[in-house]
Each structure stands twice: as structure tokens, then as C-alpha cells.
Amino acid sequence: MPLEDVREKRHGNLLLDVFGFKRLTHQSGWRFKGLILIKDNVVVYTLASGEPDISHEDANIKPLGPFQDLDDVVLHAAASAH
């Protein structure tokens, strides 16, 4: 079972974010995955991995904002009409 403490914080222009034109998100924290194999009350194998310091920027830019998703709605409606 992975253990993690990852937080996301959005920053940038509030109006562009609310209307879906430009969303900037910063992800920070850590992740840990561990495996311990026990046989007859003796640890026979251990494996550990993860990311000790996560710092990731994500930019989701849609030049048309909320209108950019309308093509999916129209195609979905046309497909269900048939």
C-alpha cells in the first residue's frame, strides 16, 4: 500500500482559472511504497521505492476556454441520436 502526502495548489489569474482558459497547478509532497515478505516470522525480502521530494508544475491551457469542450458535447449528442 503506497503512503503519500501530496498537495496541489492552484495559482495564477483567477478569472482565467475560473473560466477554464489557463489553470496553473503546483504539486508538492512525497510518496513511499514498501514491500516486506515474511516467511516463518523471518523477513526474507524488502523493497522500498518512492519520491522523497515532489515538486511539479502543471499548466492546462485552453485557448477557447469553456467553448473548447463544446465539440465533445456536440459529437456525443450526434452519436446518441443515431
mmCIF file of the N, C-alpha and C atoms, coordinates in Angstrom:
data_MODEL
# 
_entry.id   MODEL 
# 
loop_
_atom_site.group_PDB 
_atom_site.id 
_atom_site.type_symbol 
_atom_site.label_atom_id 
_atom_site.label_alt_id 
_atom_site.label_comp_id 
_atom_site.label_asym_id 
_atom_site.label_entity_id 
_atom_site.label_seq_id 
_atom_site.pdbx_PDB_ins_code 
_atom_site.Cartn_x 
_atom_site.Cartn_y 
_atom_site.Cartn_z 
_atom_site.occupancy 
_atom_site.B_iso_or_equiv 
_atom_site.pdbx_formal_charge 
_atom_site.auth_seq_id 
_atom_site.auth_comp_id 
_atom_site.auth_asym_id 
_atom_site.auth_atom_id 
_atom_site.pdbx_PDB_model_num 
ATOM 1   N N  . MET A 1 1  ? 0.846   -1.167  0.000   1.00 0.00 ? 1  MET A N  1 
ATOM 2   C CA . MET A 1 1  ? 0.000   0.000   0.000   1.00 0.00 ? 1  MET A CA 1 
ATOM 3   C C  . MET A 1 1  ? 0.899   1.241   0.000   1.00 0.00 ? 1  MET A C  1 
ATOM 4   N N  . PRO A 1 2  ? 0.687   2.122   -0.964  1.00 0.00 ? 2  PRO A N  1 
ATOM 5   C CA . PRO A 1 2  ? 1.526   3.328   -1.008  1.00 0.00 ? 2  PRO A CA 1 
ATOM 6   C C  . PRO A 1 2  ? 1.093   4.350   0.042   1.00 0.00 ? 2  PRO A C  1 
ATOM 7   N N  . LEU A 1 3  ? 2.072   5.003   0.631   1.00 0.00 ? 3  LEU A N  1 
ATOM 8   C CA . LEU A 1 3  ? 1.818   6.114   1.541   1.00 0.00 ? 3  LEU A CA 1 
ATOM 9   C C  . LEU A 1 3  ? 2.222   7.387   0.808   1.00 0.00 ? 3  LEU A C  1 
ATOM 10  N N  . GLU A 1 4  ? 1.435   8.425   0.964   1.00 0.00 ? 4  GLU A N  1 
ATOM 11  C CA . GLU A 1 4  ? 1.778   9.662   0.284   1.00 0.00 ? 4  GLU A CA 1 
ATOM 12  C C  . GLU A 1 4  ? 1.180   10.859  0.991   1.00 0.00 ? 4  GLU A C  1 
ATOM 13  N N  . ASP A 1 5  ? 1.826   11.965  0.800   1.00 0.00 ? 5  ASP A N  1 
ATOM 14  C CA . ASP A 1 5  ? 1.329   13.258  1.252   1.00 0.00 ? 5  ASP A CA 1 
ATOM 15  C C  . ASP A 1 5  ? 1.612   14.234  0.125   1.00 0.00 ? 5  ASP A C  1 
ATOM 16  N N  . VAL A 1 6  ? 0.652   14.350  -0.797  1.00 0.00 ? 6  VAL A N  1 
ATOM 17  C CA . VAL A 1 6  ? 0.808   15.199  -1.980  1.00 0.00 ? 6  VAL A CA 1 
ATOM 18  C C  . VAL A 1 6  ? -0.273  16.269  -1.936  1.00 0.00 ? 6  VAL A C  1 
ATOM 19  N N  . ARG A 1 7  ? 0.172   17.499  -2.096  1.00 0.00 ? 7  ARG A N  1 
ATOM 20  C CA . ARG A 1 7  ? -0.762  18.627  -2.065  1.00 0.00 ? 7  ARG A CA 1 
ATOM 21  C C  . ARG A 1 7  ? -0.722  19.354  -3.399  1.00 0.00 ? 7  ARG A C  1 
ATOM 22  N N  . GLU A 1 8  ? -1.867  19.860  -3.814  1.00 0.00 ? 8  GLU A N  1 
ATOM 23  C CA . GLU A 1 8  ? -1.961  20.644  -5.044  1.00 0.00 ? 8  GLU A CA 1 
ATOM 24  C C  . GLU A 1 8  ? -2.416  22.055  -4.688  1.00 0.00 ? 8  GLU A C  1 
ATOM 25  N N  . LYS A 1 9  ? -1.753  23.028  -5.288  1.00 0.00 ? 9  LYS A N  1 
ATOM 26  C CA . LYS A 1 9  ? -2.130  24.423  -5.074  1.00 0.00 ? 9  LYS A CA 1 
ATOM 27  C C  . LYS A 1 9  ? -2.231  25.103  -6.434  1.00 0.00 ? 9  LYS A C  1 
ATOM 28  N N  . ARG A 1 10 ? -3.368  25.727  -6.669  1.00 0.00 ? 10 ARG A N  1 
ATOM 29  C CA . ARG A 1 10 ? -3.562  26.433  -7.931  1.00 0.00 ? 10 ARG A CA 1 
ATOM 30  C C  . ARG A 1 10 ? -3.140  27.884  -7.743  1.00 0.00 ? 10 ARG A C  1 
ATOM 31  N N  . HIS A 1 11 ? -2.535  28.418  -8.780  1.00 0.00 ? 11 HIS A N  1 
ATOM 32  C CA . HIS A 1 11 ? -2.098  29.809  -8.730  1.00 0.00 ? 11 HIS A CA 1 
ATOM 33  C C  . HIS A 1 11 ? -2.239  30.423  -10.116 1.00 0.00 ? 11 HIS A C  1 
ATOM 34  N N  . GLY A 1 12 ? -2.102  31.719  -10.184 1.00 0.00 ? 12 GLY A N  1 
ATOM 35  C CA . GLY A 1 12 ? -2.242  32.417  -11.454 1.00 0.00 ? 12 GLY A CA 1 
ATOM 36  C C  . GLY A 1 12 ? -3.447  33.335  -11.430 1.00 0.00 ? 12 GLY A C  1 
ATOM 37  N N  . ASN A 1 13 ? -3.898  33.725  -12.590 1.00 0.00 ? 13 ASN A N  1 
ATOM 38  C CA . ASN A 1 13 ? -5.012  34.644  -12.755 1.00 0.00 ? 13 ASN A CA 1 
ATOM 39  C C  . ASN A 1 13 ? -6.328  33.953  -12.409 1.00 0.00 ? 13 ASN A C  1 
ATOM 40  N N  . LEU A 1 14 ? -7.074  34.521  -11.468 1.00 0.00 ? 14 LEU A N  1 
ATOM 41  C CA . LEU A 1 14 ? -8.323  33.919  -11.000 1.00 0.00 ? 14 LEU A CA 1 
ATOM 42  C C  . LEU A 1 14 ? -9.369  33.821  -12.110 1.00 0.00 ? 14 LEU A C  1 
ATOM 43  N N  . LEU A 1 15 ? -9.536  34.870  -12.892 1.00 0.00 ? 15 LEU A N  1 
ATOM 44  C CA . LEU A 1 15 ? -10.557 34.852  -13.947 1.00 0.00 ? 15 LEU A CA 1 
ATOM 45  C C  . LEU A 1 15 ? -10.225 33.825  -15.030 1.00 0.00 ? 15 LEU A C  1 
ATOM 46  N N  . LEU A 1 16 ? -8.959  33.730  -15.431 1.00 0.00 ? 16 LEU A N  1 
ATOM 47  C CA . LEU A 1 16 ? -8.580  32.735  -16.433 1.00 0.00 ? 16 LEU A CA 1 
ATOM 48  C C  . LEU A 1 16 ? -8.792  31.324  -15.901 1.00 0.00 ? 16 LEU A C  1 
ATOM 49  N N  . ASP A 1 17 ? -8.556  31.125  -14.607 1.00 0.00 ? 17 ASP A N  1 
ATOM 50  C CA . ASP A 1 17 ? -8.739  29.811  -13.986 1.00 0.00 ? 17 ASP A CA 1 
ATOM 51  C C  . ASP A 1 17 ? -10.217 29.450  -13.899 1.00 0.00 ? 17 ASP A C  1 
ATOM 52  N N  . VAL A 1 18 ? -11.037 30.370  -13.430 1.00 0.00 ? 18 VAL A N  1 
ATOM 53  C CA . VAL A 1 18 ? -12.469 30.100  -13.243 1.00 0.00 ? 18 VAL A CA 1 
ATOM 54  C C  . VAL A 1 18 ? -13.145 29.787  -14.574 1.00 0.00 ? 18 VAL A C  1 
ATOM 55  N N  . PHE A 1 19 ? -12.804 30.522  -15.615 1.00 0.00 ? 19 PHE A N  1 
ATOM 56  C CA . PHE A 1 19 ? -13.445 30.308  -16.907 1.00 0.00 ? 19 PHE A CA 1 
ATOM 57  C C  . PHE A 1 19 ? -12.754 29.243  -17.753 1.00 0.00 ? 19 PHE A C  1 
ATOM 58  N N  . GLY A 1 20 ? -11.693 28.631  -17.239 1.00 0.00 ? 20 GLY A N  1 
ATOM 59  C CA . GLY A 1 20 ? -11.093 27.484  -17.902 1.00 0.00 ? 20 GLY A CA 1 
ATOM 60  C C  . GLY A 1 20 ? -10.114 27.789  -19.011 1.00 0.00 ? 20 GLY A C  1 
ATOM 61  N N  . PHE A 1 21 ? -9.614  29.014  -19.097 1.00 0.00 ? 21 PHE A N  1 
ATOM 62  C CA . PHE A 1 21 ? -8.653  29.348  -20.137 1.00 0.00 ? 21 PHE A CA 1 
ATOM 63  C C  . PHE A 1 21 ? -7.243  28.875  -19.778 1.00 0.00 ? 21 PHE A C  1 
ATOM 64  N N  . LYS A 1 22 ? -6.833  29.110  -18.536 1.00 0.00 ? 22 LYS A N  1 
ATOM 65  C CA . LYS A 1 22 ? -5.473  28.761  -18.120 1.00 0.00 ? 22 LYS A CA 1 
ATOM 66  C C  . LYS A 1 22 ? -5.481  28.381  -16.644 1.00 0.00 ? 22 LYS A C  1 
ATOM 67  N N  . ARG A 1 23 ? -5.115  27.127  -16.366 1.00 0.00 ? 23 ARG A N  1 
ATOM 68  C CA . ARG A 1 23 ? -5.057  26.644  -14.989 1.00 0.00 ? 23 ARG A CA 1 
ATOM 69  C C  . ARG A 1 23 ? -3.637  26.208  -14.679 1.00 0.00 ? 23 ARG A C  1 
ATOM 70  N N  . LEU A 1 24 ? -3.045  26.841  -13.678 1.00 0.00 ? 24 LEU A N  1 
ATOM 71  C CA . LEU A 1 24 ? -1.697  26.518  -13.242 1.00 0.00 ? 24 LEU A CA 1 
ATOM 72  C C  . LEU A 1 24 ? -1.784  25.842  -11.880 1.00 0.00 ? 24 LEU A C  1 
ATOM 73  N N  . THR A 1 25 ? -1.183  24.665  -11.770 1.00 0.00 ? 25 THR A N  1 
ATOM 74  C CA . THR A 1 25 ? -1.231  23.894  -10.535 1.00 0.00 ? 25 THR A CA 1 
ATOM 75  C C  . THR A 1 25 ? 0.173   23.492  -10.137 1.00 0.00 ? 25 THR A C  1 
ATOM 76  N N  . HIS A 1 26 ? 0.488   23.664  -8.845  1.00 0.00 ? 26 HIS A N  1 
ATOM 77  C CA . HIS A 1 26 ? 1.774   23.221  -8.312  1.00 0.00 ? 26 HIS A CA 1 
ATOM 78  C C  . HIS A 1 26 ? 1.510   22.050  -7.367  1.00 0.00 ? 26 HIS A C  1 
ATOM 79  N N  . GLN A 1 27 ? 2.185   20.938  -7.613  1.00 0.00 ? 27 GLN A N  1 
ATOM 80  C CA . GLN A 1 27 ? 2.058   19.732  -6.799  1.00 0.00 ? 27 GLN A CA 1 
ATOM 81  C C  . GLN A 1 27 ? 3.320   19.582  -5.971  1.00 0.00 ? 27 GLN A C  1 
ATOM 82  N N  . SER A 1 28 ? 3.168   19.342  -4.666  1.00 0.00 ? 28 SER A N  1 
ATOM 83  C CA . SER A 1 28 ? 4.329   19.148  -3.801  1.00 0.00 ? 28 SER A CA 1 
ATOM 84  C C  . SER A 1 28 ? 4.011   18.089  -2.756  1.00 0.00 ? 28 SER A C  1 
ATOM 85  N N  . GLY A 1 29 ? 5.060   17.450  -2.244  1.00 0.00 ? 29 GLY A N  1 
ATOM 86  C CA . GLY A 1 29 ? 4.884   16.433  -1.205  1.00 0.00 ? 29 GLY A CA 1 
ATOM 87  C C  . GLY A 1 29 ? 5.844   15.284  -1.387  1.00 0.00 ? 29 GLY A C  1 
ATOM 88  N N  . TRP A 1 30 ? 5.414   14.073  -0.972  1.00 0.00 ? 30 TRP A N  1 
ATOM 89  C CA . TRP A 1 30 ? 6.255   12.875  -1.064  1.00 0.00 ? 30 TRP A CA 1 
ATOM 90  C C  . TRP A 1 30 ? 5.381   11.640  -1.254  1.00 0.00 ? 30 TRP A C  1 
ATOM 91  N N  . ARG A 1 31 ? 6.003   10.567  -1.774  1.00 0.00 ? 31 ARG A N  1 
ATOM 92  C CA . ARG A 1 31 ? 5.350   9.262   -1.939  1.00 0.00 ? 31 ARG A CA 1 
ATOM 93  C C  . ARG A 1 31 ? 6.301   8.167   -1.481  1.00 0.00 ? 31 ARG A C  1 
ATOM 94  N N  . PHE A 1 32 ? 5.756   7.107   -0.883  1.00 0.00 ? 32 PHE A N  1 
ATOM 95  C CA . PHE A 1 32 ? 6.560   5.971   -0.445  1.00 0.00 ? 32 PHE A CA 1 
ATOM 96  C C  . PHE A 1 32 ? 5.797   4.685   -0.722  1.00 0.00 ? 32 PHE A C  1 
ATOM 97  N N  . LYS A 1 33 ? 6.492   3.711   -1.287  1.00 0.00 ? 33 LYS A N  1 
ATOM 98  C CA . LYS A 1 33 ? 5.932   2.371   -1.493  1.00 0.00 ? 33 LYS A CA 1 
ATOM 99  C C  . LYS A 1 33 ? 6.897   1.377   -0.865  1.00 0.00 ? 33 LYS A C  1 
ATOM 100 N N  . GLY A 1 34 ? 6.362   0.447   -0.124  1.00 0.00 ? 34 GLY A N  1 
ATOM 101 C CA . GLY A 1 34 ? 7.207   -0.548  0.525   1.00 0.00 ? 34 GLY A CA 1 
ATOM 102 C C  . GLY A 1 34 ? 6.600   -1.936  0.459   1.00 0.00 ? 34 GLY A C  1 
ATOM 103 N N  . LEU A 1 35 ? 7.481   -2.928  0.438   1.00 0.00 ? 35 LEU A N  1 
ATOM 104 C CA . LEU A 1 35 ? 7.066   -4.326  0.407   1.00 0.00 ? 35 LEU A CA 1 
ATOM 105 C C  . LEU A 1 35 ? 7.970   -5.108  1.351   1.00 0.00 ? 35 LEU A C  1 
ATOM 106 N N  . ILE A 1 36 ? 7.368   -5.880  2.233   1.00 0.00 ? 36 ILE A N  1 
ATOM 107 C CA . ILE A 1 36 ? 8.122   -6.729  3.156   1.00 0.00 ? 36 ILE A CA 1 
ATOM 108 C C  . ILE A 1 36 ? 7.549   -8.136  3.058   1.00 0.00 ? 36 ILE A C  1 
ATOM 109 N N  . LEU A 1 37 ? 8.384   -9.106  2.717   1.00 0.00 ? 37 LEU A N  1 
ATOM 110 C CA . LEU A 1 37 ? 7.965   -10.512 2.677   1.00 0.00 ? 37 LEU A CA 1 
ATOM 111 C C  . LEU A 1 37 ? 8.474   -11.216 3.921   1.00 0.00 ? 37 LEU A C  1 
ATOM 112 N N  . ILE A 1 38 ? 7.550   -11.883 4.611   1.00 0.00 ? 38 ILE A N  1 
ATOM 113 C CA . ILE A 1 38 ? 7.881   -12.581 5.851   1.00 0.00 ? 38 ILE A CA 1 
ATOM 114 C C  . ILE A 1 38 ? 7.507   -14.044 5.684   1.00 0.00 ? 38 ILE A C  1 
ATOM 115 N N  . LYS A 1 39 ? 8.454   -14.913 6.023   1.00 0.00 ? 39 LYS A N  1 
ATOM 116 C CA . LYS A 1 39 ? 8.204   -16.357 5.976   1.00 0.00 ? 39 LYS A CA 1 
ATOM 117 C C  . LYS A 1 39 ? 8.689   -16.962 7.289   1.00 0.00 ? 39 LYS A C  1 
ATOM 118 N N  . ASP A 1 40 ? 7.797   -17.644 7.977   1.00 0.00 ? 40 ASP A N  1 
ATOM 119 C CA . ASP A 1 40 ? 8.104   -18.262 9.278   1.00 0.00 ? 40 ASP A CA 1 
ATOM 120 C C  . ASP A 1 40 ? 8.666   -17.238 10.259  1.00 0.00 ? 40 ASP A C  1 
ATOM 121 N N  . ASN A 1 41 ? 8.004   -16.096 10.350  1.00 0.00 ? 41 ASN A N  1 
ATOM 122 C CA . ASN A 1 41 ? 8.387   -14.998 11.246  1.00 0.00 ? 41 ASN A CA 1 
ATOM 123 C C  . ASN A 1 41 ? 9.787   -14.451 10.999  1.00 0.00 ? 41 ASN A C  1 
ATOM 124 N N  . VAL A 1 42 ? 10.296  -14.612 9.770   1.00 0.00 ? 42 VAL A N  1 
ATOM 125 C CA . VAL A 1 42 ? 11.600  -14.077 9.391   1.00 0.00 ? 42 VAL A CA 1 
ATOM 126 C C  . VAL A 1 42 ? 11.409  -13.230 8.132   1.00 0.00 ? 42 VAL A C  1 
ATOM 127 N N  . VAL A 1 43 ? 11.958  -12.025 8.149   1.00 0.00 ? 43 VAL A N  1 
ATOM 128 C CA . VAL A 1 43 ? 11.888  -11.159 6.974   1.00 0.00 ? 43 VAL A CA 1 
ATOM 129 C C  . VAL A 1 43 ? 12.856  -11.714 5.935   1.00 0.00 ? 43 VAL A C  1 
ATOM 130 N N  . VAL A 1 44 ? 12.309  -12.096 4.761   1.00 0.00 ? 44 VAL A N  1 
ATOM 131 C CA . VAL A 1 44 ? 13.150  -12.686 3.723   1.00 0.00 ? 44 VAL A CA 1 
ATOM 132 C C  . VAL A 1 44 ? 13.418  -11.721 2.572   1.00 0.00 ? 44 VAL A C  1 
ATOM 133 N N  . TYR A 1 45 ? 12.614  -10.667 2.438   1.00 0.00 ? 45 TYR A N  1 
ATOM 134 C CA . TYR A 1 45 ? 12.813  -9.745  1.317   1.00 0.00 ? 45 TYR A CA 1 
ATOM 135 C C  . TYR A 1 45 ? 12.180  -8.405  1.643   1.00 0.00 ? 45 TYR A C  1 
ATOM 136 N N  . THR A 1 46 ? 12.874  -7.329  1.319   1.00 0.00 ? 46 THR A N  1 
ATOM 137 C CA . THR A 1 46 ? 12.313  -5.988  1.466   1.00 0.00 ? 46 THR A CA 1 
ATOM 138 C C  . THR A 1 46 ? 12.553  -5.201  0.182   1.00 0.00 ? 46 THR A C  1 
ATOM 139 N N  . LEU A 1 47 ? 11.623  -4.337  -0.129  1.00 0.00 ? 47 LEU A N  1 
ATOM 140 C CA . LEU A 1 47 ? 11.735  -3.489  -1.301  1.00 0.00 ? 47 LEU A CA 1 
ATOM 141 C C  . LEU A 1 47 ? 11.090  -2.153  -0.959  1.00 0.00 ? 47 LEU A C  1 
ATOM 142 N N  . ALA A 1 48 ? 11.804  -1.065  -1.230  1.00 0.00 ? 48 ALA A N  1 
ATOM 143 C CA . ALA A 1 48 ? 11.274  0.269   -0.954  1.00 0.00 ? 48 ALA A CA 1 
ATOM 144 C C  . ALA A 1 48 ? 11.548  1.173   -2.145  1.00 0.00 ? 48 ALA A C  1 
ATOM 145 N N  . SER A 1 49 ? 10.586  2.014   -2.454  1.00 0.00 ? 49 SER A N  1 
ATOM 146 C CA . SER A 1 49 ? 10.757  2.992   -3.531  1.00 0.00 ? 49 SER A CA 1 
ATOM 147 C C  . SER A 1 49 ? 9.867   4.185   -3.238  1.00 0.00 ? 49 SER A C  1 
ATOM 148 N N  . GLY A 1 50 ? 10.019  5.205   -4.031  1.00 0.00 ? 50 GLY A N  1 
ATOM 149 C CA . GLY A 1 50 ? 9.173   6.376   -3.850  1.00 0.00 ? 50 GLY A CA 1 
ATOM 150 C C  . GLY A 1 50 ? 9.855   7.631   -4.341  1.00 0.00 ? 50 GLY A C  1 
ATOM 151 N N  . GLU A 1 51 ? 9.239   8.728   -4.014  1.00 0.00 ? 51 GLU A N  1 
ATOM 152 C CA . GLU A 1 51 ? 9.754   10.048  -4.372  1.00 0.00 ? 51 GLU A CA 1 
ATOM 153 C C  . GLU A 1 51 ? 9.825   10.876  -3.090  1.00 0.00 ? 51 GLU A C  1 
ATOM 154 N N  . PRO A 1 52 ? 11.030  11.221  -2.635  1.00 0.00 ? 52 PRO A N  1 
ATOM 155 C CA . PRO A 1 52 ? 11.137  11.926  -1.362  1.00 0.00 ? 52 PRO A CA 1 
ATOM 156 C C  . PRO A 1 52 ? 10.721  13.396  -1.433  1.00 0.00 ? 52 PRO A C  1 
ATOM 157 N N  . ASP A 1 53 ? 10.830  14.019  -2.597  1.00 0.00 ? 53 ASP A N  1 
ATOM 158 C CA . ASP A 1 53 ? 10.509  15.435  -2.705  1.00 0.00 ? 53 ASP A CA 1 
ATOM 159 C C  . ASP A 1 53 ? 9.867   15.702  -4.060  1.00 0.00 ? 53 ASP A C  1 
ATOM 160 N N  . ILE A 1 54 ? 8.537   15.785  -4.071  1.00 0.00 ? 54 ILE A N  1 
ATOM 161 C CA . ILE A 1 54 ? 7.800   16.033  -5.311  1.00 0.00 ? 54 ILE A CA 1 
ATOM 162 C C  . ILE A 1 54 ? 7.610   17.537  -5.467  1.00 0.00 ? 54 ILE A C  1 
ATOM 163 N N  . SER A 1 55 ? 7.958   18.040  -6.612  1.00 0.00 ? 55 SER A N  1 
ATOM 164 C CA . SER A 1 55 ? 7.712   19.432  -6.954  1.00 0.00 ? 55 SER A CA 1 
ATOM 165 C C  . SER A 1 55 ? 7.436   19.464  -8.451  1.00 0.00 ? 55 SER A C  1 
ATOM 166 N N  . HIS A 1 56 ? 6.159   19.622  -8.802  1.00 0.00 ? 56 HIS A N  1 
ATOM 167 C CA . HIS A 1 56 ? 5.748   19.510  -10.193 1.00 0.00 ? 56 HIS A CA 1 
ATOM 168 C C  . HIS A 1 56 ? 4.791   20.640  -10.551 1.00 0.00 ? 56 HIS A C  1 
ATOM 169 N N  . GLU A 1 57 ? 5.045   21.297  -11.673 1.00 0.00 ? 57 GLU A N  1 
ATOM 170 C CA . GLU A 1 57 ? 4.155   22.336  -12.192 1.00 0.00 ? 57 GLU A CA 1 
ATOM 171 C C  . GLU A 1 57 ? 3.335   21.753  -13.341 1.00 0.00 ? 57 GLU A C  1 
ATOM 172 N N  . ASP A 1 58 ? 2.046   22.019  -13.348 1.00 0.00 ? 58 ASP A N  1 
ATOM 173 C CA . ASP A 1 58 ? 1.171   21.558  -14.418 1.00 0.00 ? 58 ASP A CA 1 
ATOM 174 C C  . ASP A 1 58 ? 0.402   22.755  -14.957 1.00 0.00 ? 58 ASP A C  1 
ATOM 175 N N  . ALA A 1 59 ? 0.432   22.915  -16.275 1.00 0.00 ? 59 ALA A N  1 
ATOM 176 C CA . ALA A 1 59 ? -0.295  24.009  -16.919 1.00 0.00 ? 59 ALA A CA 1 
ATOM 177 C C  . ALA A 1 59 ? -1.310  23.414  -17.881 1.00 0.00 ? 59 ALA A C  1 
ATOM 178 N N  . ASN A 1 60 ? -2.572  23.725  -17.673 1.00 0.00 ? 60 ASN A N  1 
ATOM 179 C CA . ASN A 1 60 ? -3.646  23.281  -18.545 1.00 0.00 ? 60 ASN A CA 1 
ATOM 180 C C  . ASN A 1 60 ? -4.179  24.521  -19.253 1.00 0.00 ? 60 ASN A C  1 
ATOM 181 N N  . ILE A 1 61 ? -3.851  24.656  -20.530 1.00 0.00 ? 61 ILE A N  1 
ATOM 182 C CA . ILE A 1 61 ? -4.210  25.854  -21.290 1.00 0.00 ? 61 ILE A CA 1 
ATOM 183 C C  . ILE A 1 61 ? -5.201  25.486  -22.386 1.00 0.00 ? 61 ILE A C  1 
ATOM 184 N N  . LYS A 1 62 ? -6.325  26.190  -22.392 1.00 0.00 ? 62 LYS A N  1 
ATOM 185 C CA . LYS A 1 62 ? -7.346  26.023  -23.431 1.00 0.00 ? 62 LYS A CA 1 
ATOM 186 C C  . LYS A 1 62 ? -7.603  27.400  -24.029 1.00 0.00 ? 62 LYS A C  1 
ATOM 187 N N  . PRO A 1 63 ? -7.129  27.665  -25.241 1.00 0.00 ? 63 PRO A N  1 
ATOM 188 C CA . PRO A 1 63 ? -7.300  28.995  -25.839 1.00 0.00 ? 63 PRO A CA 1 
ATOM 189 C C  . PRO A 1 63 ? -8.759  29.417  -25.990 1.00 0.00 ? 63 PRO A C  1 
ATOM 190 N N  . LEU A 1 64 ? -9.661  28.458  -26.176 1.00 0.00 ? 64 LEU A N  1 
ATOM 191 C CA . LEU A 1 64 ? -11.081 28.792  -26.344 1.00 0.00 ? 64 LEU A CA 1 
ATOM 192 C C  . LEU A 1 64 ? -11.869 28.718  -25.038 1.00 0.00 ? 64 LEU A C  1 
ATOM 193 N N  . GLY A 1 65 ? -11.199 28.363  -23.971 1.00 0.00 ? 65 GLY A N  1 
ATOM 194 C CA . GLY A 1 65 ? -11.837 28.298  -22.661 1.00 0.00 ? 65 GLY A CA 1 
ATOM 195 C C  . GLY A 1 65 ? -12.960 27.287  -22.618 1.00 0.00 ? 65 GLY A C  1 
ATOM 196 N N  . PRO A 1 66 ? -14.124 27.676  -22.086 1.00 0.00 ? 66 PRO A N  1 
ATOM 197 C CA . PRO A 1 66 ? -15.235 26.728  -21.960 1.00 0.00 ? 66 PRO A CA 1 
ATOM 198 C C  . PRO A 1 66 ? -15.807 26.291  -23.308 1.00 0.00 ? 66 PRO A C  1 
ATOM 199 N N  . PHE A 1 67 ? -15.581 27.065  -24.358 1.00 0.00 ? 67 PHE A N  1 
ATOM 200 C CA . PHE A 1 67 ? -16.101 26.703  -25.673 1.00 0.00 ? 67 PHE A CA 1 
ATOM 201 C C  . PHE A 1 67 ? -15.318 25.566  -26.315 1.00 0.00 ? 67 PHE A C  1 
ATOM 202 N N  . GLN A 1 68 ? -14.132 25.289  -25.809 1.00 0.00 ? 68 GLN A N  1 
ATOM 203 C CA . GLN A 1 68 ? -13.302 24.230  -26.379 1.00 0.00 ? 68 GLN A CA 1 
ATOM 204 C C  . GLN A 1 68 ? -13.894 22.849  -26.114 1.00 0.00 ? 68 GLN A C  1 
ATOM 205 N N  . ASP A 1 69 ? -14.655 22.697  -25.053 1.00 0.00 ? 69 ASP A N  1 
ATOM 206 C CA . ASP A 1 69 ? -15.263 21.414  -24.718 1.00 0.00 ? 69 ASP A CA 1 
ATOM 207 C C  . ASP A 1 69 ? -16.594 21.191  -25.422 1.00 0.00 ? 69 ASP A C  1 
ATOM 208 N N  . LEU A 1 70 ? -17.110 22.185  -26.113 1.00 0.00 ? 70 LEU A N  1 
ATOM 209 C CA . LEU A 1 70 ? -18.403 22.043  -26.782 1.00 0.00 ? 70 LEU A CA 1 
ATOM 210 C C  . LEU A 1 70 ? -18.357 21.046  -27.931 1.00 0.00 ? 70 LEU A C  1 
ATOM 211 N N  . ASP A 1 71 ? -17.213 20.871  -28.584 1.00 0.00 ? 71 ASP A N  1 
ATOM 212 C CA . ASP A 1 71 ? -17.143 19.908  -29.681 1.00 0.00 ? 71 ASP A CA 1 
ATOM 213 C C  . ASP A 1 71 ? -17.392 18.488  -29.185 1.00 0.00 ? 71 ASP A C  1 
ATOM 214 N N  . ASP A 1 72 ? -16.945 18.159  -27.961 1.00 0.00 ? 72 ASP A N  1 
ATOM 215 C CA . ASP A 1 72 ? -17.223 16.845  -27.395 1.00 0.00 ? 72 ASP A CA 1 
ATOM 216 C C  . ASP A 1 72 ? -18.712 16.658  -27.130 1.00 0.00 ? 72 ASP A C  1 
ATOM 217 N N  . VAL A 1 73 ? -19.373 17.702  -26.663 1.00 0.00 ? 73 VAL A N  1 
ATOM 218 C CA . VAL A 1 73 ? -20.801 17.640  -26.371 1.00 0.00 ? 73 VAL A CA 1 
ATOM 219 C C  . VAL A 1 73 ? -21.593 17.438  -27.660 1.00 0.00 ? 73 VAL A C  1 
ATOM 220 N N  . VAL A 1 74 ? -21.229 18.172  -28.707 1.00 0.00 ? 74 VAL A N  1 
ATOM 221 C CA . VAL A 1 74 ? -21.940 18.072  -29.979 1.00 0.00 ? 74 VAL A CA 1 
ATOM 222 C C  . VAL A 1 74 ? -21.732 16.686  -30.598 1.00 0.00 ? 74 VAL A C  1 
ATOM 223 N N  . LEU A 1 75 ? -20.505 16.188  -30.586 1.00 0.00 ? 75 LEU A N  1 
ATOM 224 C CA . LEU A 1 75 ? -20.238 14.850  -31.142 1.00 0.00 ? 75 LEU A CA 1 
ATOM 225 C C  . LEU A 1 75 ? -20.953 13.772  -30.340 1.00 0.00 ? 75 LEU A C  1 
ATOM 226 N N  . HIS A 1 76 ? -21.016 13.917  -29.028 1.00 0.00 ? 76 HIS A N  1 
ATOM 227 C CA . HIS A 1 76 ? -21.694 12.945  -28.178 1.00 0.00 ? 76 HIS A CA 1 
ATOM 228 C C  . HIS A 1 76 ? -23.197 12.953  -28.437 1.00 0.00 ? 76 HIS A C  1 
ATOM 229 N N  . ALA A 1 77 ? -23.773 14.135  -28.626 1.00 0.00 ? 77 ALA A N  1 
ATOM 230 C CA . ALA A 1 77 ? -25.210 14.237  -28.911 1.00 0.00 ? 77 ALA A CA 1 
ATOM 231 C C  . ALA A 1 77 ? -25.533 13.661  -30.275 1.00 0.00 ? 77 ALA A C  1 
ATOM 232 N N  . ALA A 1 78 ? -24.654 13.906  -31.253 1.00 0.00 ? 78 ALA A N  1 
ATOM 233 C CA . ALA A 1 78 ? -24.896 13.390  -32.603 1.00 0.00 ? 78 ALA A CA 1 
ATOM 234 C C  . ALA A 1 78 ? -24.782 11.867  -32.615 1.00 0.00 ? 78 ALA A C  1 
ATOM 235 N N  . ALA A 1 79 ? -23.854 11.318  -31.850 1.00 0.00 ? 79 ALA A N  1 
ATOM 236 C CA . ALA A 1 79 ? -23.680 9.869   -31.811 1.00 0.00 ? 79 ALA A CA 1 
ATOM 237 C C  . ALA A 1 79 ? -24.867 9.182   -31.117 1.00 0.00 ? 79 ALA A C  1 
ATOM 238 N N  . SER A 1 80 ? -25.416 9.809   -30.094 1.00 0.00 ? 80 SER A N  1 
ATOM 239 C CA . SER A 1 80 ? -26.531 9.191   -29.386 1.00 0.00 ? 80 SER A CA 1 
ATOM 240 C C  . SER A 1 80 ? -27.852 9.348   -30.167 1.00 0.00 ? 80 SER A C  1 
ATOM 241 N N  . ALA A 1 81 ? -27.901 10.280  -31.115 1.00 0.00 ? 81 ALA A N  1 
ATOM 242 C CA . ALA A 1 81 ? -29.127 10.482  -31.910 1.00 0.00 ? 81 ALA A CA 1 
ATOM 243 C C  . ALA A 1 81 ? -29.297 9.365   -32.951 1.00 0.00 ? 81 ALA A C  1 
ATOM 244 N N  . HIS A 1 82 ? -28.211 8.718   -33.300 1.00 0.00 ? 82 HIS A N  1 
ATOM 245 C CA . HIS A 1 82 ? -28.300 7.650   -34.312 1.00 0.00 ? 82 HIS A CA 1 
ATOM 246 C C  . HIS A 1 82 ? -28.789 6.390   -33.708 1.00 0.00 ? 82 HIS A C  1 
# 
